[in-house]
Amino acid sequence: MSHTILYGSIAALVALVLIWRFSYWYGEGRKLVRDGYLPPNPTFFGQLALRSISKLMCKLFIGPIKVIDRSNARFNGRLNILPNHQFPLDFMVVASALPYGYRHLGTVSEMKNPLRATLSAFAGFFAVNTEGGKAQSGGQAVVEACGKCLGLHRKSRLLMFPQGKLVQDNVLRPEDFRTGAIRAMHAARDHFGCPTETLAVLPMAVHYKRDPKDANWFHKLVVALGWKSFRKFKYYDETATNYGAVVVIGRPIPLADLPEDPREAIEVVRREIDKLLTVAKSS
């Protein structure tokens, strides 16, 4: 009987802790609808959840992910991770490709679902109100939040999509690239005391294989067994069938090596991502 009481008490205590933590992150998730609100640093379990869910979603909707030059992701400082943005699950592909976790800038519109917002806060996301890829009211607050995020730790990792929106044809047009990522690094330097030499951008390119000839044996087997919609993903007016992805990680570009003007700096980054994308498409 004493053992039953003990185990019951432990179970009740664990349940109370879980309810308390869920309530805490639920509250943080509700705050994500505020433009540029930065929740507390994610816990180890939050980052683990992000990586685990990302790997599962990639298995279900992407396929095998080939990573080229993963070693380039290592940098002894603060990194602003900047990939192209073609597909809604890009951030999960990036999470699967990188050897570490990160915080991620999303959009306010994605945080209106309470459960999604709770999980996002738990995993370290924060949000900006965008229209056509450009921050609306409070845009400077978002830049400051990103700068603060980079400044919180000497090895902070922040994921931003410099295009700010999905570009379904995956053409990297100069006019689609926003300056917020560079301005965030300037904010980290100027407002949060981060030495210039500790700041860098990490250019990345993601390319999805959409040709049926790229399907591996597992994909073919699952379809043959009757799951015709395997790795199909509907978004907007398009349904994409993925047969895998290629991720190319470029070398970190120190902030000191970029032009001071944010527009000129993001153009340097855009050209580098474009080069990486060419490599990804040929792999």
C-alpha beads as a LAMMPS data file, in Angstrom:
LAMMPS data file: protein, C-alpha beads

283 atoms
282 bonds

1 atom types
1 bond types

-500.0 500.0 xlo xhi
-500.0 500.0 ylo yhi
-500.0 500.0 zlo zhi

Masses

1 110.0

Atoms # bond

1 1 1 0.000 0.000 0.000
2 1 1 2.828 2.400 0.879
3 1 1 4.408 1.795 -2.537
4 1 1 1.092 2.517 -4.240
5 1 1 0.781 5.812 -2.384
6 1 1 4.387 6.701 -3.209
7 1 1 4.013 5.964 -6.929
8 1 1 0.678 7.756 -7.014
9 1 1 2.220 10.817 -5.367
10 1 1 5.118 10.831 -7.836
11 1 1 2.709 10.515 -10.772
12 1 1 0.584 13.364 -9.418
13 1 1 3.670 15.533 -8.925
14 1 1 4.886 14.841 -12.474
15 1 1 1.427 15.654 -13.829
16 1 1 1.366 18.945 -11.913
17 1 1 4.819 19.894 -13.212
18 1 1 3.782 19.105 -16.793
19 1 1 0.584 21.143 -16.421
20 1 1 2.562 24.023 -14.911
21 1 1 5.144 23.992 -17.716
22 1 1 2.463 23.687 -20.396
23 1 1 0.600 26.630 -18.872
24 1 1 3.809 28.653 -18.837
25 1 1 4.631 27.989 -22.505
26 1 1 0.973 28.428 -23.451
27 1 1 1.148 31.925 -21.999
28 1 1 4.389 32.624 -23.851
29 1 1 2.816 31.327 -27.058
30 1 1 -0.124 33.720 -26.720
31 1 1 2.352 36.600 -26.494
32 1 1 3.839 35.692 -29.895
33 1 1 1.071 37.640 -31.632
34 1 1 2.846 40.756 -30.348
35 1 1 5.142 41.981 -33.090
36 1 1 8.715 41.131 -32.158
37 1 1 8.010 39.610 -28.734
38 1 1 10.989 37.480 -27.713
39 1 1 10.128 34.553 -25.423
40 1 1 12.690 33.156 -22.969
41 1 1 15.492 30.957 -24.249
42 1 1 14.224 27.494 -25.205
43 1 1 15.152 24.647 -22.916
44 1 1 17.154 21.585 -23.952
45 1 1 13.854 19.738 -24.304
46 1 1 12.437 22.508 -26.483
47 1 1 15.346 22.260 -28.894
48 1 1 15.186 18.455 -28.778
49 1 1 11.482 18.613 -29.632
50 1 1 12.211 20.889 -32.602
51 1 1 14.849 18.547 -34.002
52 1 1 12.788 15.406 -33.385
53 1 1 9.613 16.786 -34.948
54 1 1 11.623 18.190 -37.859
55 1 1 13.199 14.820 -38.610
56 1 1 9.806 13.101 -38.452
57 1 1 8.156 15.651 -40.751
58 1 1 11.035 15.387 -43.200
59 1 1 10.615 11.604 -43.277
60 1 1 6.913 12.010 -44.034
61 1 1 6.932 14.946 -46.455
62 1 1 10.459 15.463 -47.835
63 1 1 12.478 12.267 -48.151
64 1 1 16.248 11.765 -47.858
65 1 1 18.177 14.967 -47.184
66 1 1 21.678 15.282 -48.588
67 1 1 23.823 17.843 -46.782
68 1 1 26.885 19.271 -48.514
69 1 1 29.637 20.964 -46.466
70 1 1 27.993 20.494 -43.082
71 1 1 31.337 21.366 -41.472
72 1 1 30.862 24.972 -42.633
73 1 1 28.121 25.334 -40.026
74 1 1 30.718 25.487 -37.252
75 1 1 31.526 29.000 -36.086
76 1 1 32.915 30.196 -32.778
77 1 1 30.537 33.095 -32.393
78 1 1 27.023 34.329 -33.126
79 1 1 25.421 33.139 -36.364
80 1 1 22.496 34.507 -38.327
81 1 1 21.461 31.530 -40.484
82 1 1 20.115 32.707 -43.853
83 1 1 18.662 30.154 -46.321
84 1 1 16.400 30.641 -49.328
85 1 1 12.663 30.140 -48.718
86 1 1 10.687 28.003 -51.180
87 1 1 8.608 25.564 -49.131
88 1 1 6.659 25.715 -45.827
89 1 1 8.865 23.046 -44.224
90 1 1 12.154 24.790 -45.039
91 1 1 12.854 25.438 -41.357
92 1 1 12.491 21.731 -40.601
93 1 1 14.876 20.801 -43.407
94 1 1 17.361 23.312 -41.987
95 1 1 16.892 21.833 -38.498
96 1 1 17.646 18.364 -39.872
97 1 1 20.719 19.594 -41.755
98 1 1 22.425 21.603 -39.010
99 1 1 24.449 20.025 -36.187
100 1 1 22.830 22.295 -33.569
101 1 1 19.569 23.966 -32.641
102 1 1 18.548 27.562 -33.279
103 1 1 15.924 30.194 -32.626
104 1 1 13.647 31.022 -35.513
105 1 1 11.855 34.123 -36.738
106 1 1 8.371 33.307 -38.043
107 1 1 5.254 35.314 -38.864
108 1 1 2.463 36.486 -36.558
109 1 1 -0.140 34.878 -38.826
110 1 1 1.371 31.468 -38.026
111 1 1 0.945 32.048 -34.287
112 1 1 -2.835 32.495 -34.151
113 1 1 -3.359 28.784 -33.528
114 1 1 -2.907 28.336 -29.738
115 1 1 -1.309 24.880 -29.948
116 1 1 1.090 25.928 -32.707
117 1 1 1.982 29.081 -30.788
118 1 1 2.657 27.072 -27.611
119 1 1 4.953 24.641 -29.418
120 1 1 6.664 27.539 -31.221
121 1 1 7.457 29.365 -27.987
122 1 1 8.673 26.092 -26.435
123 1 1 11.034 25.557 -29.395
124 1 1 12.373 29.126 -29.328
125 1 1 10.423 30.813 -32.130
126 1 1 9.294 34.424 -32.189
127 1 1 7.225 36.312 -34.735
128 1 1 6.913 39.353 -36.974
129 1 1 3.867 40.786 -38.714
130 1 1 4.652 40.683 -42.448
131 1 1 2.949 41.538 -45.691
132 1 1 4.619 40.529 -48.941
133 1 1 7.695 39.527 -46.983
134 1 1 8.159 42.952 -45.403
135 1 1 7.717 43.760 -41.720
136 1 1 4.775 46.054 -41.030
137 1 1 4.205 48.192 -37.920
138 1 1 6.769 47.370 -35.293
139 1 1 9.369 46.312 -37.839
140 1 1 12.120 48.044 -35.884
141 1 1 10.982 46.211 -32.759
142 1 1 11.505 42.959 -34.628
143 1 1 15.008 44.016 -35.652
144 1 1 15.753 44.825 -32.020
145 1 1 14.337 41.474 -30.890
146 1 1 16.541 39.643 -33.393
147 1 1 19.543 41.681 -32.290
148 1 1 18.775 40.859 -28.670
149 1 1 18.433 37.187 -29.592
150 1 1 21.889 37.209 -31.187
151 1 1 23.306 39.017 -28.185
152 1 1 21.965 36.675 -25.505
153 1 1 24.754 34.131 -25.812
154 1 1 28.236 34.069 -27.300
155 1 1 27.162 31.195 -29.574
156 1 1 23.614 32.276 -30.368
157 1 1 22.052 30.724 -33.473
158 1 1 19.199 32.549 -35.207
159 1 1 17.346 31.410 -38.333
160 1 1 15.866 34.109 -40.578
161 1 1 14.567 33.798 -44.121
162 1 1 15.913 36.947 -45.794
163 1 1 13.229 36.809 -48.487
164 1 1 10.622 37.038 -45.736
165 1 1 8.089 35.017 -47.725
166 1 1 7.743 31.840 -49.749
167 1 1 9.082 32.179 -53.283
168 1 1 7.635 29.113 -54.957
169 1 1 9.683 29.294 -58.163
170 1 1 12.905 29.440 -56.069
171 1 1 14.324 32.315 -58.103
172 1 1 16.464 34.538 -55.876
173 1 1 15.472 38.025 -57.026
174 1 1 17.292 40.995 -55.451
175 1 1 14.015 42.810 -54.790
176 1 1 12.737 39.903 -52.666
177 1 1 15.603 40.087 -50.175
178 1 1 14.937 42.267 -47.127
179 1 1 17.512 44.091 -45.054
180 1 1 16.202 42.988 -41.650
181 1 1 18.765 40.203 -41.200
182 1 1 21.661 42.636 -41.600
183 1 1 20.011 45.307 -39.478
184 1 1 19.528 42.709 -36.726
185 1 1 23.268 42.063 -36.705
186 1 1 23.916 45.798 -36.547
187 1 1 21.514 45.976 -33.586
188 1 1 23.405 43.166 -31.841
189 1 1 26.623 45.107 -32.369
190 1 1 25.395 48.628 -31.654
191 1 1 22.711 48.105 -28.999
192 1 1 23.630 44.861 -27.262
193 1 1 27.413 45.127 -27.115
194 1 1 28.362 42.222 -29.376
195 1 1 31.889 42.627 -30.800
196 1 1 31.847 42.768 -34.597
197 1 1 34.244 39.837 -34.891
198 1 1 31.777 37.560 -33.061
199 1 1 28.994 38.096 -35.631
200 1 1 28.571 36.300 -38.952
201 1 1 25.915 35.143 -41.395
202 1 1 25.665 31.521 -42.505
203 1 1 24.397 31.318 -46.104
204 1 1 22.492 28.156 -46.990
205 1 1 20.661 26.851 -50.044
206 1 1 17.836 24.306 -50.080
207 1 1 16.742 22.516 -53.256
208 1 1 13.880 20.010 -53.423
209 1 1 13.882 17.030 -55.747
210 1 1 10.542 16.974 -57.565
211 1 1 11.356 14.605 -60.448
212 1 1 9.766 11.128 -59.949
213 1 1 12.980 9.517 -61.204
214 1 1 14.595 10.645 -57.939
215 1 1 12.230 8.502 -55.843
216 1 1 14.141 5.970 -53.747
217 1 1 13.093 2.356 -53.230
218 1 1 11.268 3.132 -49.977
219 1 1 9.156 5.838 -51.603
220 1 1 8.274 3.511 -54.484
221 1 1 7.385 0.717 -52.065
222 1 1 5.079 2.885 -49.959
223 1 1 3.260 4.149 -53.068
224 1 1 2.996 0.593 -54.441
225 1 1 1.401 -0.494 -51.160
226 1 1 -1.353 2.063 -51.666
227 1 1 -0.261 5.326 -49.999
228 1 1 -0.562 7.404 -53.149
229 1 1 -0.271 10.733 -51.330
230 1 1 3.020 9.839 -49.633
231 1 1 5.289 12.906 -49.423
232 1 1 2.700 15.122 -51.081
233 1 1 2.261 18.504 -49.405
234 1 1 -0.441 21.011 -50.298
235 1 1 0.181 24.712 -49.749
236 1 1 -1.542 27.706 -51.286
237 1 1 -2.668 26.601 -54.754
238 1 1 0.069 24.012 -55.230
239 1 1 0.599 20.396 -54.241
240 1 1 4.262 19.413 -54.183
241 1 1 5.562 15.856 -54.246
242 1 1 9.047 15.654 -52.799
243 1 1 11.582 12.918 -53.469
244 1 1 14.270 14.346 -51.229
245 1 1 16.225 17.551 -50.768
246 1 1 19.761 18.853 -51.088
247 1 1 21.126 21.381 -48.595
248 1 1 24.380 23.218 -49.246
249 1 1 25.937 25.109 -46.341
250 1 1 28.255 27.956 -47.248
251 1 1 31.136 29.325 -45.248
252 1 1 30.237 31.860 -42.552
253 1 1 30.581 35.447 -43.745
254 1 1 31.813 37.689 -40.906
255 1 1 29.866 40.901 -40.424
256 1 1 33.175 42.754 -40.747
257 1 1 33.491 41.466 -44.334
258 1 1 30.086 42.773 -45.400
259 1 1 29.349 46.330 -46.578
260 1 1 28.022 48.602 -43.843
261 1 1 24.981 49.506 -45.942
262 1 1 22.296 46.850 -45.234
263 1 1 21.024 46.804 -48.818
264 1 1 24.507 46.246 -50.238
265 1 1 25.260 43.649 -47.569
266 1 1 22.153 41.557 -48.199
267 1 1 22.926 41.599 -51.924
268 1 1 26.321 40.036 -51.163
269 1 1 24.515 37.358 -49.153
270 1 1 21.934 36.815 -51.899
271 1 1 24.633 36.205 -54.493
272 1 1 26.339 33.700 -52.201
273 1 1 23.082 31.806 -51.602
274 1 1 22.484 31.773 -55.350
275 1 1 25.894 30.147 -55.900
276 1 1 25.086 27.517 -53.293
277 1 1 21.711 26.881 -54.913
278 1 1 23.431 26.183 -58.229
279 1 1 25.548 23.551 -56.470
280 1 1 22.459 22.043 -54.836
281 1 1 20.602 21.763 -58.138
282 1 1 23.530 19.978 -59.779
283 1 1 23.938 17.443 -56.948

Bonds

1 1 1 2
2 1 2 3
3 1 3 4
4 1 4 5
5 1 5 6
6 1 6 7
7 1 7 8
8 1 8 9
9 1 9 10
10 1 10 11
11 1 11 12
12 1 12 13
13 1 13 14
14 1 14 15
15 1 15 16
16 1 16 17
17 1 17 18
18 1 18 19
19 1 19 20
20 1 20 21
21 1 21 22
22 1 22 23
23 1 23 24
24 1 24 25
25 1 25 26
26 1 26 27
27 1 27 28
28 1 28 29
29 1 29 30
30 1 30 31
31 1 31 32
32 1 32 33
33 1 33 34
34 1 34 35
35 1 35 36
36 1 36 37
37 1 37 38
38 1 38 39
39 1 39 40
40 1 40 41
41 1 41 42
42 1 42 43
43 1 43 44
44 1 44 45
45 1 45 46
46 1 46 47
47 1 47 48
48 1 48 49
49 1 49 50
50 1 50 51
51 1 51 52
52 1 52 53
53 1 53 54
54 1 54 55
55 1 55 56
56 1 56 57
57 1 57 58
58 1 58 59
59 1 59 60
60 1 60 61
61 1 61 62
62 1 62 63
63 1 63 64
64 1 64 65
65 1 65 66
66 1 66 67
67 1 67 68
68 1 68 69
69 1 69 70
70 1 70 71
71 1 71 72
72 1 72 73
73 1 73 74
74 1 74 75
75 1 75 76
76 1 76 77
77 1 77 78
78 1 78 79
79 1 79 80
80 1 80 81
81 1 81 82
82 1 82 83
83 1 83 84
84 1 84 85
85 1 85 86
86 1 86 87
87 1 87 88
88 1 88 89
89 1 89 90
90 1 90 91
91 1 91 92
92 1 92 93
93 1 93 94
94 1 94 95
95 1 95 96
96 1 96 97
97 1 97 98
98 1 98 99
99 1 99 100
100 1 100 101
101 1 101 102
102 1 102 103
103 1 103 104
104 1 104 105
105 1 105 106
106 1 106 107
107 1 107 108
108 1 108 109
109 1 109 110
110 1 110 111
111 1 111 112
112 1 112 113
113 1 113 114
114 1 114 115
115 1 115 116
116 1 116 117
117 1 117 118
118 1 118 119
119 1 119 120
120 1 120 121
121 1 121 122
122 1 122 123
123 1 123 124
124 1 124 125
125 1 125 126
126 1 126 127
127 1 127 128
128 1 128 129
129 1 129 130
130 1 130 131
131 1 131 132
132 1 132 133
133 1 133 134
134 1 134 135
135 1 135 136
136 1 136 137
137 1 137 138
138 1 138 139
139 1 139 140
140 1 140 141
141 1 141 142
142 1 142 143
143 1 143 144
144 1 144 145
145 1 145 146
146 1 146 147
147 1 147 148
148 1 148 149
149 1 149 150
150 1 150 151
151 1 151 152
152 1 152 153
153 1 153 154
154 1 154 155
155 1 155 156
156 1 156 157
157 1 157 158
158 1 158 159
159 1 159 160
160 1 160 161
161 1 161 162
162 1 162 163
163 1 163 164
164 1 164 165
165 1 165 166
166 1 166 167
167 1 167 168
168 1 168 169
169 1 169 170
170 1 170 171
171 1 171 172
172 1 172 173
173 1 173 174
174 1 174 175
175 1 175 176
176 1 176 177
177 1 177 178
178 1 178 179
179 1 179 180
180 1 180 181
181 1 181 182
182 1 182 183
183 1 183 184
184 1 184 185
185 1 185 186
186 1 186 187
187 1 187 188
188 1 188 189
189 1 189 190
190 1 190 191
191 1 191 192
192 1 192 193
193 1 193 194
194 1 194 195
195 1 195 196
196 1 196 197
197 1 197 198
198 1 198 199
199 1 199 200
200 1 200 201
201 1 201 202
202 1 202 203
203 1 203 204
204 1 204 205
205 1 205 206
206 1 206 207
207 1 207 208
208 1 208 209
209 1 209 210
210 1 210 211
211 1 211 212
212 1 212 213
213 1 213 214
214 1 214 215
215 1 215 216
216 1 216 217
217 1 217 218
218 1 218 219
219 1 219 220
220 1 220 221
221 1 221 222
222 1 222 223
223 1 223 224
224 1 224 225
225 1 225 226
226 1 226 227
227 1 227 228
228 1 228 229
229 1 229 230
230 1 230 231
231 1 231 232
232 1 232 233
233 1 233 234
234 1 234 235
235 1 235 236
236 1 236 237
237 1 237 238
238 1 238 239
239 1 239 240
240 1 240 241
241 1 241 242
242 1 242 243
243 1 243 244
244 1 244 245
245 1 245 246
246 1 246 247
247 1 247 248
248 1 248 249
249 1 249 250
250 1 250 251
251 1 251 252
252 1 252 253
253 1 253 254
254 1 254 255
255 1 255 256
256 1 256 257
257 1 257 258
258 1 258 259
259 1 259 260
260 1 260 261
261 1 261 262
262 1 262 263
263 1 263 264
264 1 264 265
265 1 265 266
266 1 266 267
267 1 267 268
268 1 268 269
269 1 269 270
270 1 270 271
271 1 271 272
272 1 272 273
273 1 273 274
274 1 274 275
275 1 275 276
276 1 276 277
277 1 277 278
278 1 278 279
279 1 279 280
280 1 280 281
281 1 281 282
282 1 282 283
